[in-house]
Amino acid sequence: MLLKIIRPNRGYVNPAVALFSVCSRRANPALSLIIEKKMARPTFLVAEPRPDEGISARKLVLETALFNVITAYDGPEALELLAKYPEVEAVVVHSGLGEAQYRQIIAAAVAHRPDRLVVLVSPGNNAKDPAAHQHLSSHDPKHLLNLAIDRFGYQS
């Protein structure tokens, strides 16, 4: 277990981290210490167009299996989140973002961490990118779940 004390607005806080804010009102009302406790569960960045209704099946399946999920709804947001949280263990990109955007996200994900799992999902599994480790159909989230469990194990 990793514990760190960091000052507010100095550095980033990973979403796979539980935060506890401790304030000392007697010493300094503006003082706030953030204690971060690193979680053991893998974190996925899911980049896909915003669904018309409800929640993404990929996000729902991964969260139900107790994986941490960060969601981006366009290419620039995905690149921003990759820069902000460079230690995400896996990136899932939907081809619905457009070829230029999904290729840029995949290239950025692989450039920083070549060992990071990168999955490209598309309707009918027809989009391909040689830098992606896996290509899956977006209509069958069960394959994504099986891939996540094979790579990272069951979460509890």
N, C-alpha and C positions, 0 to 999 in steps of 0.2 A: 504494500500500500504506500502510495506516494502522497505526502502532504507538503504543501507549499503555502507560504504566506506572501501575498502580493499586494501592491498598492493599487487602488482604483485608478483606471485610465492609464495604466502602464503595462502594456503587454495584452495578450488575448486570453480569453477563457474558453476552453474547449467545451462544446455542448455535451460531450461525454463525461462531463465533470459535475459532480454535485457541489453546489455553492452554499456556503454558510456565511452570512454577514454578521460580524460582531462589531458593535459600536460602543465606544467609550464616551459616554456623555459627560462624565465628570472631567476627564482630562482635556478633551477637545471634541465638541459636537460634530465637527466636520470629519473627524477621523473615522475611517471605516476600514477594517481589515477584512479581506476576503480569504477564506481558507478553502483551498481546493483539494478535493479528494479524488484521485484518478479512479475512474471506473474500469472494470475489467472487460466490459462488453465491447465488441467491435462497433465502429461507427461507419455508416454508409452515407454517402452524399448521393441523393437521387435527383437528377436533373431531367425534368420533363415539362411539357406544356401544362398549364393549369387546367385541371379537369373541369368540364362544364358543370357537373353536379357531383357532390359528395367528395370522397377522398380517393386518392390513387390506390389501386389494388396492390401495386408493388410496395408502396409505403406501408399499407395496412398489413400485408403479409410479413414484412420484415419486422415491424414493431410488435406484432403479435408473437413472433418468435423471439422476442426480447432483445433484438438488435437496436442500437441507437440509430436514428435516421435524421439527417438534415436535408431539407428540400429546397431546391432552386427551381424557379419556373421559367427561366430563360438563360441563354448563354452567358451574358455578362454577370448575372447574379451567381451562376455556378462558378465562374472563374474567380469572382470576389470571395466566395465561400471557400474555395480551394486555397486561396492565398491566406485567408483568415484562419483556416483550420487545416494546416498542411499534413496533419497526422491521421486524417481519415483513412481507414483501412481498405475501403472499397468505394468505387464510383460506378453508379448505374446511370446511363445516359439514354434517353429516348430519342429516336430518329425524328420524331415530330418537331423537334427544335429547329430542324433544318440542317442540311449537310454541312454547311460552313461552320455553324455553331457546334454541332456535336463533334466534328473533327478537331476543332480548337480545344474543346473541353477534354477530349481524350488525350490529345497531345500534351496538354498542361498536366494532366493527372499522371501520365507515364513519365514525363520529364523530371518531375520532382522525386517520385518514388517508383522505379521500374517494377518493384515487387508488389505494388498495390494492385488489387483485383479491379479490372476495368471491364464493365459489361455494357455492350450496346444492345438495346432492345428495340425492336421494330415490328410493325404489323406484318405477319407472314414471314418474319425473320429474313427480310430482303435487304436491309441495309448492312453494309460491311465496312469495316475499317481495319486495316492490318495491325494497327497498334492496340486494338481492343483484345483482351484475352479471351472473351466469350461473346458470342452473338446468339441472342435468344429472341423468341417470339414475345411480343408484348401482350399477347392474348392468353398466355399461360404462365401466371406468376408462380405456379408450383415449381417450374424449372429453376427460377431465380432462388426460391427458398431452398431447394435441394443443393444448388451450387453454394449458397451461403453456409449451409450446415456442413457440407463436405469440406469447405475451406476453413471455417472457423469453429466448427463443432456446435453442439447444442448449448444454448444459453440457459442459465437458471438463476 
